[in-house]
């Protein structure tokens, strides 16, 4: 199993729709989880951390399922500006090692007018 | 935004020449990372640093070396550039071992001809 696995997409979604994508991770000892957003030809930027109880930031909701080792991101009322690549990110192990995070290859989202 | 800058932003160089990329931070973060990003591969860790003069290899370190003589600067050197090193290079910083996520620089687009 790959360390962090995502469906590369693209997901083509009409504006205003709700879209969700998942990510699976292989290291059961991982403790920190994040979603990053990357626009074309730009650097990745932290979108949100993912907490065990689930968390919401405006139109974005992140969920963590430790038993099944997957993370999800839900985007409600999608906007054209949400078009980007979304990277699932997991820390490599429970505190050990300085080379901290593993990045998924990303899911490409295209919001269509 | 966190204070992290990369230079140069773009560079074209010839095969066989040495190239040095610079990452400079004003956040006094302990951890610094160099990644390359290529289509189909996502972000791949080249080298990282966990303090002044403390560095270690990542998954794709062959042909690269790094140095960190000051907290704020992390240099990546391509000892003898090859066409396979044409890529986008991102520097990232973190105060911890990935617990808080990373902040990325804007990237350096390197072309080796």
Interface residues (C-beta under 8 A of the other chain):
Chain A: X31 X32 X34 X36 X42 X43 X44 X45 X46 X49 X87 X89 X91 X92 X95 X97 X98 X99 X100 X101 X103 X104 X105 X106
Chain B: X31 X33 X40 X41 X42 X43 X45 X48 X50 X56 X58 X90 X94 X96 X97 X98 X99 X100 X101 X102 X103 X104 X105 X106 X107
